Amino acid sequence: MSINNIFNSYKVTRAMSRAGTLTNKPVIESKNGWIKKEMYIDLNINNYNTVQEFIDDIV
């Protein structure tokens, strides 16, 4: 299944910016930065067998 079909299945609107244009979506970029920082500080990625387990712990 292609990524476009997945977006359509879940009724998600896909929005993409050019690389290096953080001001296009500052709230999302800020949240992504926060999540990345928390992942490195609070969670040891080597303790997980799958990406899904890691995501479940983050959420």
N, CA, C, O and CB atoms as a CASP TS submission, in Angstrom:
PFRMAT TS
TARGET T0000
AUTHOR 0000-0000-0000
METHOD Language model
MODEL 1
PARENT N/A
ATOM      1  N   MET     1       0.857  -1.182   0.000  1.00  0.00           N
ATOM      2  CA  MET     1       0.000   0.000   0.000  1.00  0.00           C
ATOM      3  C   MET     1       0.897   1.237   0.000  1.00  0.00           C
ATOM      4  O   MET     1       1.846   1.325   0.780  1.00  0.00           O
ATOM      5  CB  MET     1      -0.972   0.003   1.236  1.00  0.00           C
ATOM      6  N   SER     2       0.599   2.164  -0.856  1.00  0.00           N
ATOM      7  CA  SER     2       1.424   3.367  -0.934  1.00  0.00           C
ATOM      8  C   SER     2       1.087   4.329   0.203  1.00  0.00           C
ATOM      9  O   SER     2       0.021   4.246   0.812  1.00  0.00           O
ATOM     10  CB  SER     2       1.233   4.061  -2.291  1.00  0.00           C
ATOM     11  N   ILE     3       2.011   5.234   0.472  1.00  0.00           N
ATOM     12  CA  ILE     3       1.810   6.215   1.538  1.00  0.00           C
ATOM     13  C   ILE     3       0.603   7.092   1.250  1.00  0.00           C
ATOM     14  O   ILE     3      -0.110   7.472   2.179  1.00  0.00           O
ATOM     15  CB  ILE     3       3.059   7.081   1.711  1.00  0.00           C
ATOM     16  N   ASN     4       0.356   7.420  -0.004  1.00  0.00           N
ATOM     17  CA  ASN     4      -0.804   8.239  -0.350  1.00  0.00           C
ATOM     18  C   ASN     4      -2.109   7.534  -0.016  1.00  0.00           C
ATOM     19  O   ASN     4      -3.056   8.175   0.440  1.00  0.00           O
ATOM     20  CB  ASN     4      -0.774   8.597  -1.828  1.00  0.00           C
ATOM     21  N   ASN     5      -2.176   6.235  -0.234  1.00  0.00           N
ATOM     22  CA  ASN     5      -3.380   5.475   0.109  1.00  0.00           C
ATOM     23  C   ASN     5      -3.597   5.436   1.612  1.00  0.00           C
ATOM     24  O   ASN     5      -4.734   5.484   2.080  1.00  0.00           O
ATOM     25  CB  ASN     5      -3.290   4.053  -0.440  1.00  0.00           C
ATOM     26  N   ILE     6      -2.524   5.351   2.362  1.00  0.00           N
ATOM     27  CA  ILE     6      -2.647   5.352   3.822  1.00  0.00           C
ATOM     28  C   ILE     6      -3.237   6.670   4.296  1.00  0.00           C
ATOM     29  O   ILE     6      -4.133   6.679   5.140  1.00  0.00           O
ATOM     30  CB  ILE     6      -1.277   5.107   4.489  1.00  0.00           C
ATOM     31  N   PHE     7      -2.743   7.787   3.763  1.00  0.00           N
ATOM     32  CA  PHE     7      -3.292   9.088   4.143  1.00  0.00           C
ATOM     33  C   PHE     7      -4.770   9.156   3.818  1.00  0.00           C
ATOM     34  O   PHE     7      -5.559   9.641   4.630  1.00  0.00           O
ATOM     35  CB  PHE     7      -2.544  10.221   3.438  1.00  0.00           C
ATOM     36  N   ASN     8      -5.162   8.681   2.645  1.00  0.00           N
ATOM     37  CA  ASN     8      -6.569   8.712   2.259  1.00  0.00           C
ATOM     38  C   ASN     8      -7.423   7.811   3.141  1.00  0.00           C
ATOM     39  O   ASN     8      -8.562   8.156   3.458  1.00  0.00           O
ATOM     40  CB  ASN     8      -6.721   8.301   0.810  1.00  0.00           C
ATOM     41  N   SER     9      -6.890   6.669   3.538  1.00  0.00           N
ATOM     42  CA  SER     9      -7.638   5.738   4.384  1.00  0.00           C
ATOM     43  C   SER     9      -7.990   6.347   5.737  1.00  0.00           C
ATOM     44  O   SER     9      -9.063   6.087   6.282  1.00  0.00           O
ATOM     45  CB  SER     9      -6.838   4.463   4.590  1.00  0.00           C
ATOM     46  N   TYR    10      -7.085   7.155   6.272  1.00  0.00           N
ATOM     47  CA  TYR    10      -7.297   7.743   7.590  1.00  0.00           C
ATOM     48  C   TYR    10      -7.791   9.187   7.521  1.00  0.00           C
ATOM     49  O   TYR    10      -7.887   9.865   8.544  1.00  0.00           O
ATOM     50  CB  TYR    10      -6.018   7.686   8.384  1.00  0.00           C
ATOM     51  N   LYS    11      -8.103   9.651   6.315  1.00  0.00           N
ATOM     52  CA  LYS    11      -8.586  11.012   6.114  1.00  0.00           C
ATOM     53  C   LYS    11      -7.641  12.047   6.721  1.00  0.00           C
ATOM     54  O   LYS    11      -8.065  12.977   7.408  1.00  0.00           O
ATOM     55  CB  LYS    11      -9.973  11.165   6.713  1.00  0.00           C
ATOM     56  N   VAL    12      -6.351  11.860   6.446  1.00  0.00           N
ATOM     57  CA  VAL    12      -5.312  12.762   6.920  1.00  0.00           C
ATOM     58  C   VAL    12      -4.881  13.636   5.754  1.00  0.00           C
ATOM     59  O   VAL    12      -4.654  13.145   4.648  1.00  0.00           O
ATOM     60  CB  VAL    12      -4.101  11.976   7.517  1.00  0.00           C
ATOM     61  N   THR    13      -4.771  14.925   6.007  1.00  0.00           N
ATOM     62  CA  THR    13      -4.283  15.834   4.987  1.00  0.00           C
ATOM     63  C   THR    13      -2.773  15.919   5.096  1.00  0.00           C
ATOM     64  O   THR    13      -2.231  16.230   6.157  1.00  0.00           O
ATOM     65  CB  THR    13      -4.930  17.232   5.124  1.00  0.00           C
ATOM     66  N   ARG    14      -2.115  15.646   4.017  1.00  0.00           N
ATOM     67  CA  ARG    14      -0.656  15.651   3.994  1.00  0.00           C
ATOM     68  C   ARG    14      -0.166  17.064   3.701  1.00  0.00           C
ATOM     69  O   ARG    14      -0.612  17.697   2.744  1.00  0.00           O
ATOM     70  CB  ARG    14      -0.110  14.647   2.940  1.00  0.00           C
ATOM     71  N   ALA    15       0.744  17.548   4.521  1.00  0.00           N
ATOM     72  CA  ALA    15       1.314  18.873   4.314  1.00  0.00           C
ATOM     73  C   ALA    15       2.826  18.762   4.411  1.00  0.00           C
ATOM     74  O   ALA    15       3.362  18.245   5.391  1.00  0.00           O
ATOM     75  CB  ALA    15       0.758  19.900   5.349  1.00  0.00           C
ATOM     76  N   MET    16       3.499  19.248   3.396  1.00  0.00           N
ATOM     77  CA  MET    16       4.956  19.165   3.387  1.00  0.00           C
ATOM     78  C   MET    16       5.542  20.525   3.040  1.00  0.00           C
ATOM     79  O   MET    16       4.983  21.276   2.240  1.00  0.00           O
ATOM     80  CB  MET    16       5.442  18.091   2.386  1.00  0.00           C
ATOM     81  N   SER    17       6.659  20.820   3.647  1.00  0.00           N
ATOM     82  CA  SER    17       7.381  22.061   3.377  1.00  0.00           C
ATOM     83  C   SER    17       8.703  21.728   2.710  1.00  0.00           C
ATOM     84  O   SER    17       9.165  20.587   2.731  1.00  0.00           O
ATOM     85  CB  SER    17       7.612  22.874   4.681  1.00  0.00           C
ATOM     86  N   ARG    18       9.291  22.742   2.127  1.00  0.00           N
ATOM     87  CA  ARG    18      10.636  22.567   1.584  1.00  0.00           C
ATOM     88  C   ARG    18      11.618  22.435   2.749  1.00  0.00           C
ATOM     89  O   ARG    18      11.380  22.980   3.827  1.00  0.00           O
ATOM     90  CB  ARG    18      11.030  23.762   0.648  1.00  0.00           C
ATOM     91  N   ALA    19      12.683  21.739   2.541  1.00  0.00           N
ATOM     92  CA  ALA    19      13.701  21.598   3.582  1.00  0.00           C
ATOM     93  C   ALA    19      14.252  22.966   3.955  1.00  0.00           C
ATOM     94  O   ALA    19      14.501  23.804   3.088  1.00  0.00           O
ATOM     95  CB  ALA    19      14.842  20.666   3.115  1.00  0.00           C
ATOM     96  N   GLY    20      14.439  23.182   5.238  1.00  0.00           N
ATOM     97  CA  GLY    20      15.018  24.434   5.716  1.00  0.00           C
ATOM     98  C   GLY    20      14.039  25.573   5.874  1.00  0.00           C
ATOM     99  O   GLY    20      14.453  26.704   6.127  1.00  0.00           O
ATOM    100  N   THR    21      12.738  25.307   5.729  1.00  0.00           N
ATOM    101  CA  THR    21      11.740  26.369   5.886  1.00  0.00           C
ATOM    102  C   THR    21      10.906  26.098   7.140  1.00  0.00           C
ATOM    103  O   THR    21       9.712  25.807   7.060  1.00  0.00           O
ATOM    104  CB  THR    21      10.823  26.466   4.623  1.00  0.00           C
ATOM    105  N   LEU    22      11.551  26.198   8.281  1.00  0.00           N
ATOM    106  CA  LEU    22      10.898  25.891   9.548  1.00  0.00           C
ATOM    107  C   LEU    22       9.768  26.845   9.876  1.00  0.00           C
ATOM    108  O   LEU    22       8.884  26.497  10.658  1.00  0.00           O
ATOM    109  CB  LEU    22      11.901  25.911  10.656  1.00  0.00           C
ATOM    110  N   THR    23       9.770  28.031   9.304  1.00  0.00           N
ATOM    111  CA  THR    23       8.734  29.010   9.625  1.00  0.00           C
ATOM    112  C   THR    23       7.401  28.705   8.956  1.00  0.00           C
ATOM    113  O   THR    23       6.405  29.359   9.268  1.00  0.00           O
ATOM    114  CB  THR    23       9.192  30.385   9.224  1.00  0.00           C
ATOM    115  N   ASN    24       7.348  27.737   8.050  1.00  0.00           N
ATOM    116  CA  ASN    24       6.081  27.381   7.411  1.00  0.00           C
ATOM    117  C   ASN    24       5.100  26.764   8.401  1.00  0.00           C
ATOM    118  O   ASN    24       3.902  27.039   8.342  1.00  0.00           O
ATOM    119  CB  ASN    24       6.326  26.415   6.262  1.00  0.00           C
ATOM    120  N   LYS    25       5.595  25.945   9.298  1.00  0.00           N
ATOM    121  CA  LYS    25       4.752  25.257  10.278  1.00  0.00           C
ATOM    122  C   LYS    25       5.453  25.267  11.640  1.00  0.00           C
ATOM    123  O   LYS    25       5.896  24.221  12.115  1.00  0.00           O
ATOM    124  CB  LYS    25       4.444  23.791   9.821  1.00  0.00           C
ATOM    125  N   PRO    26       5.556  26.435  12.266  1.00  0.00           N
ATOM    126  CA  PRO    26       6.365  26.549  13.481  1.00  0.00           C
ATOM    127  C   PRO    26       5.872  25.714  14.660  1.00  0.00           C
ATOM    128  O   PRO    26       6.685  25.214  15.437  1.00  0.00           O
ATOM    129  CB  PRO    26       6.421  27.969  13.894  1.00  0.00           C
ATOM    130  N   VAL    27       4.563  25.554  14.807  1.00  0.00           N
ATOM    131  CA  VAL    27       4.041  24.781  15.940  1.00  0.00           C
ATOM    132  C   VAL    27       4.425  23.316  15.799  1.00  0.00           C
ATOM    133  O   VAL    27       4.869  22.695  16.764  1.00  0.00           O
ATOM    134  CB  VAL    27       2.506  24.923  16.041  1.00  0.00           C
ATOM    135  N   ILE    28       4.259  22.768  14.618  1.00  0.00           N
ATOM    136  CA  ILE    28       4.598  21.364  14.391  1.00  0.00           C
ATOM    137  C   ILE    28       6.103  21.149  14.504  1.00  0.00           C
ATOM    138  O   ILE    28       6.546  20.162  15.092  1.00  0.00           O
ATOM    139  CB  ILE    28       4.098  20.903  13.012  1.00  0.00           C
ATOM    140  N   GLU    29       6.888  22.061  13.950  1.00  0.00           N
ATOM    141  CA  GLU    29       8.342  21.936  14.038  1.00  0.00           C
ATOM    142  C   GLU    29       8.808  22.005  15.485  1.00  0.00           C
ATOM    143  O   GLU    29       9.721  21.280  15.879  1.00  0.00           O
ATOM    144  CB  GLU    29       9.025  23.029  13.213  1.00  0.00           C
ATOM    145  N   SER    30       8.190  22.867  16.275  1.00  0.00           N
ATOM    146  CA  SER    30       8.531  22.972  17.687  1.00  0.00           C
ATOM    147  C   SER    30       8.207  21.671  18.420  1.00  0.00           C
ATOM    148  O   SER    30       9.015  21.177  19.207  1.00  0.00           O
ATOM    149  CB  SER    30       7.784  24.148  18.333  1.00  0.00           C
ATOM    150  N   LYS    31       7.039  21.130  18.161  1.00  0.00           N
ATOM    151  CA  LYS    31       6.619  19.868  18.789  1.00  0.00           C
ATOM    152  C   LYS    31       7.550  18.730  18.381  1.00  0.00           C
ATOM    153  O   LYS    31       7.943  17.920  19.220  1.00  0.00           O
ATOM    154  CB  LYS    31       5.161  19.526  18.405  1.00  0.00           C
ATOM    155  N   ASN    32       7.905  18.664  17.099  1.00  0.00           N
ATOM    156  CA  ASN    32       8.820  17.615  16.641  1.00  0.00           C
ATOM    157  C   ASN    32      10.169  17.722  17.342  1.00  0.00           C
ATOM    158  O   ASN    32      10.744  16.708  17.737  1.00  0.00           O
ATOM    159  CB  ASN    32       9.009  17.696  15.120  1.00  0.00           C
ATOM    160  N   GLY    33      10.676  18.938  17.497  1.00  0.00           N
ATOM    161  CA  GLY    33      11.938  19.139  18.201  1.00  0.00           C
ATOM    162  C   GLY    33      11.854  18.703  19.648  1.00  0.00           C
ATOM    163  O   GLY    33      12.781  18.086  20.173  1.00  0.00           O
ATOM    164  N   TRP    34      10.739  19.024  20.294  1.00  0.00           N
ATOM    165  CA  TRP    34      10.532  18.634  21.697  1.00  0.00           C
ATOM    166  C   TRP    34      10.489  17.119  21.824  1.00  0.00           C
ATOM    167  O   TRP    34      11.110  16.553  22.723  1.00  0.00           O
ATOM    168  CB  TRP    34       9.228  19.252  22.251  1.00  0.00           C
ATOM    169  N   ILE    35       9.761  16.460  20.932  1.00  0.00           N
ATOM    170  CA  ILE    35       9.657  15.000  20.984  1.00  0.00           C
ATOM    171  C   ILE    35      11.030  14.359  20.781  1.00  0.00           C
ATOM    172  O   ILE    35      11.385  13.421  21.495  1.00  0.00           O
ATOM    173  CB  ILE    35       8.663  14.487  19.915  1.00  0.00           C
ATOM    174  N   LYS    36      11.798  14.855  19.823  1.00  0.00           N
ATOM    175  CA  LYS    36      13.136  14.295  19.587  1.00  0.00           C
ATOM    176  C   LYS    36      14.017  14.450  20.817  1.00  0.00           C
ATOM    177  O   LYS    36      14.731  13.521  21.194  1.00  0.00           O
ATOM    178  CB  LYS    36      13.799  14.975  18.379  1.00  0.00           C
ATOM    179  N   LYS    37      13.970  15.613  21.440  1.00  0.00           N
ATOM    180  CA  LYS    37      14.783  15.843  22.631  1.00  0.00           C
ATOM    181  C   LYS    37      14.368  14.899  23.748  1.00  0.00           C
ATOM    182  O   LYS    37      15.224  14.309  24.408  1.00  0.00           O
ATOM    183  CB  LYS    37      14.663  17.300  23.095  1.00  0.00           C
ATOM    184  N   GLU    38      13.067  14.748  23.966  1.00  0.00           N
ATOM    185  CA  GLU    38      12.577  13.848  25.010  1.00  0.00           C
ATOM    186  C   GLU    38      12.966  12.404  24.732  1.00  0.00           C
ATOM    187  O   GLU    38      13.277  11.659  25.661  1.00  0.00           O
ATOM    188  CB  GLU    38      11.065  13.960  25.137  1.00  0.00           C
ATOM    189  N   MET    39      12.952  11.998  23.467  1.00  0.00           N
ATOM    190  CA  MET    39      13.325  10.632  23.121  1.00  0.00           C
ATOM    191  C   MET    39      14.765  10.359  23.529  1.00  0.00           C
ATOM    192  O   MET    39      15.068   9.294  24.065  1.00  0.00           O
ATOM    193  CB  MET    39      13.138  10.382  21.616  1.00  0.00           C
ATOM    194  N   TYR    40      15.648  11.310  23.281  1.00  0.00           N
ATOM    195  CA  TYR    40      17.060  11.105  23.608  1.00  0.00           C
ATOM    196  C   TYR    40      17.318  11.201  25.105  1.00  0.00           C
ATOM    197  O   TYR    40      18.169  10.481  25.627  1.00  0.00           O
ATOM    198  CB  TYR    40      17.920  12.120  22.875  1.00  0.00           C
ATOM    199  N   ILE    41      16.605  12.069  25.802  1.00  0.00           N
ATOM    200  CA  ILE    41      16.835  12.273  27.227  1.00  0.00           C
ATOM    201  C   ILE    41      16.187  11.171  28.067  1.00  0.00           C
ATOM    202  O   ILE    41      16.833  10.587  28.937  1.00  0.00           O
ATOM    203  CB  ILE    41      16.300  13.634  27.654  1.00  0.00           C
ATOM    204  N   ASP    42      14.898  10.887  27.800  1.00  0.00           N
ATOM    205  CA  ASP    42      14.111  10.009  28.678  1.00  0.00           C
ATOM    206  C   ASP    42      14.050   8.553  28.248  1.00  0.00           C
ATOM    207  O   ASP    42      13.853   7.673  29.086  1.00  0.00           O
ATOM    208  CB  ASP    42      12.731  10.527  28.772  1.00  0.00           C
ATOM    209  N   LEU    43      14.215   8.286  26.974  1.00  0.00           N
ATOM    210  CA  LEU    43      14.024   6.924  26.485  1.00  0.00           C
ATOM    211  C   LEU    43      15.300   6.428  25.816  1.00  0.00           C
ATOM    212  O   LEU    43      15.910   7.139  25.017  1.00  0.00           O
ATOM    213  CB  LEU    43      12.836   6.858  25.500  1.00  0.00           C
ATOM    214  N   ASN    44      15.694   5.217  26.146  1.00  0.00           N
ATOM    215  CA  ASN    44      16.845   4.596  25.501  1.00  0.00           C
ATOM    216  C   ASN    44      16.328   3.763  24.339  1.00  0.00           C
ATOM    217  O   ASN    44      15.736   2.702  24.537  1.00  0.00           O
ATOM    218  CB  ASN    44      17.672   3.720  26.508  1.00  0.00           C
ATOM    219  N   ILE    45      16.554   4.244  23.149  1.00  0.00           N
ATOM    220  CA  ILE    45      16.003   3.590  21.954  1.00  0.00           C
ATOM    221  C   ILE    45      16.477   2.143  21.830  1.00  0.00           C
ATOM    222  O   ILE    45      15.806   1.339  21.183  1.00  0.00           O
ATOM    223  CB  ILE    45      16.393   4.372  20.697  1.00  0.00           C
ATOM    224  N   ASN    46      17.590   1.797  22.418  1.00  0.00           N
ATOM    225  CA  ASN    46      18.109   0.427  22.335  1.00  0.00           C
ATOM    226  C   ASN    46      17.329  -0.562  23.181  1.00  0.00           C
ATOM    227  O   ASN    46      17.546  -1.770  23.079  1.00  0.00           O
ATOM    228  CB  ASN    46      19.548   0.402  22.751  1.00  0.00           C
ATOM    229  N   ASN    47      16.413  -0.062  24.025  1.00  0.00           N
ATOM    230  CA  ASN    47      15.607  -0.955  24.863  1.00  0.00           C
ATOM    231  C   ASN    47      14.358  -1.474  24.165  1.00  0.00           C
ATOM    232  O   ASN    47      13.569  -2.189  24.783  1.00  0.00           O
ATOM    233  CB  ASN    47      15.208  -0.244  26.122  1.00  0.00           C
ATOM    234  N   TYR    48      14.157  -1.138  22.908  1.00  0.00           N
ATOM    235  CA  TYR    48      12.938  -1.493  22.202  1.00  0.00           C
ATOM    236  C   TYR    48      13.230  -2.446  21.057  1.00  0.00           C
ATOM    237  O   TYR    48      14.224  -2.303  20.346  1.00  0.00           O
ATOM    238  CB  TYR    48      12.243  -0.245  21.683  1.00  0.00           C
ATOM    239  N   ASN    49      12.342  -3.423  20.892  1.00  0.00           N
ATOM    240  CA  ASN    49      12.491  -4.385  19.797  1.00  0.00           C
ATOM    241  C   ASN    49      11.883  -3.880  18.502  1.00  0.00           C
ATOM    242  O   ASN    49      12.350  -4.231  17.418  1.00  0.00           O
ATOM    243  CB  ASN    49      11.855  -5.705  20.173  1.00  0.00           C
ATOM    244  N   THR    50      10.840  -3.054  18.605  1.00  0.00           N
ATOM    245  CA  THR    50      10.173  -2.550  17.408  1.00  0.00           C
ATOM    246  C   THR    50       9.934  -1.050  17.536  1.00  0.00           C
ATOM    247  O   THR    50       9.920  -0.497  18.635  1.00  0.00           O
ATOM    248  CB  THR    50       8.838  -3.292  17.172  1.00  0.00           C
ATOM    249  N   VAL    51       9.750  -0.419  16.411  1.00  0.00           N
ATOM    250  CA  VAL    51       9.422   1.007  16.396  1.00  0.00           C
ATOM    251  C   VAL    51       8.074   1.225  17.074  1.00  0.00           C
ATOM    252  O   VAL    51       7.891   2.224  17.769  1.00  0.00           O
ATOM    253  CB  VAL    51       9.399   1.558  14.942  1.00  0.00           C
ATOM    254  N   GLN    52       7.129   0.309  16.885  1.00  0.00           N
ATOM    255  CA  GLN    52       5.797   0.456  17.473  1.00  0.00           C
ATOM    256  C   GLN    52       5.872   0.502  18.998  1.00  0.00           C
ATOM    257  O   GLN    52       5.171   1.303  19.616  1.00  0.00           O
ATOM    258  CB  GLN    52       4.885  -0.694  17.024  1.00  0.00           C
ATOM    259  N   GLU    53       6.699  -0.332  19.616  1.00  0.00           N
ATOM    260  CA  GLU    53       6.866  -0.292  21.079  1.00  0.00           C
ATOM    261  C   GLU    53       7.390   1.070  21.523  1.00  0.00           C
ATOM    262  O   GLU    53       6.938   1.627  22.523  1.00  0.00           O
ATOM    263  CB  GLU    53       7.829  -1.409  21.548  1.00  0.00           C
ATOM    264  N   PHE    54       8.333   1.587  20.779  1.00  0.00           N
ATOM    265  CA  PHE    54       8.925   2.892  21.091  1.00  0.00           C
ATOM    266  C   PHE    54       7.878   3.990  20.995  1.00  0.00           C
ATOM    267  O   PHE    54       7.771   4.835  21.883  1.00  0.00           O
ATOM    268  CB  PHE    54      10.101   3.198  20.146  1.00  0.00           C
ATOM    269  N   ILE    55       7.106   3.973  19.914  1.00  0.00           N
ATOM    270  CA  ILE    55       6.052   4.980  19.731  1.00  0.00           C
ATOM    271  C   ILE    55       4.994   4.868  20.816  1.00  0.00           C
ATOM    272  O   ILE    55       4.522   5.885  21.324  1.00  0.00           O
ATOM    273  CB  ILE    55       5.400   4.832  18.351  1.00  0.00           C
ATOM    274  N   ASP    56       4.617   3.651  21.179  1.00  0.00           N
ATOM    275  CA  ASP    56       3.622   3.461  22.237  1.00  0.00           C
ATOM    276  C   ASP    56       4.087   4.080  23.543  1.00  0.00           C
ATOM    277  O   ASP    56       3.285   4.684  24.255  1.00  0.00           O
ATOM    278  CB  ASP    56       3.331   1.975  22.438  1.00  0.00           C
ATOM    279  N   ASP    57       5.357   3.944  23.873  1.00  0.00           N
ATOM    280  CA  ASP    57       5.879   4.551  25.099  1.00  0.00           C
ATOM    281  C   ASP    57       5.896   6.069  25.026  1.00  0.00           C
ATOM    282  O   ASP    57       5.637   6.744  26.023  1.00  0.00           O
ATOM    283  CB  ASP    57       7.278   4.040  25.380  1.00  0.00           C
ATOM    284  N   ILE    58       6.198   6.609  23.854  1.00  0.00           N
ATOM    285  CA  ILE    58       6.199   8.066  23.703  1.00  0.00           C
ATOM    286  C   ILE    58       4.803   8.619  23.892  1.00  0.00           C
ATOM    287  O   ILE    58       4.604   9.617  24.585  1.00  0.00           O
ATOM    288  CB  ILE    58       6.746   8.472  22.328  1.00  0.00           C
ATOM    289  N   VAL    59       3.823   7.953  23.262  1.00  0.00           N
ATOM    290  CA  VAL    59       2.444   8.429  23.351  1.00  0.00           C
ATOM    291  C   VAL    59       1.936   8.207  24.753  1.00  0.00           C
ATOM    292  O   VAL    59       0.789   8.537  25.054  1.00  0.00           O
ATOM    293  CB  VAL    59       1.535   7.718  22.326  1.00  0.00           C
TER
END
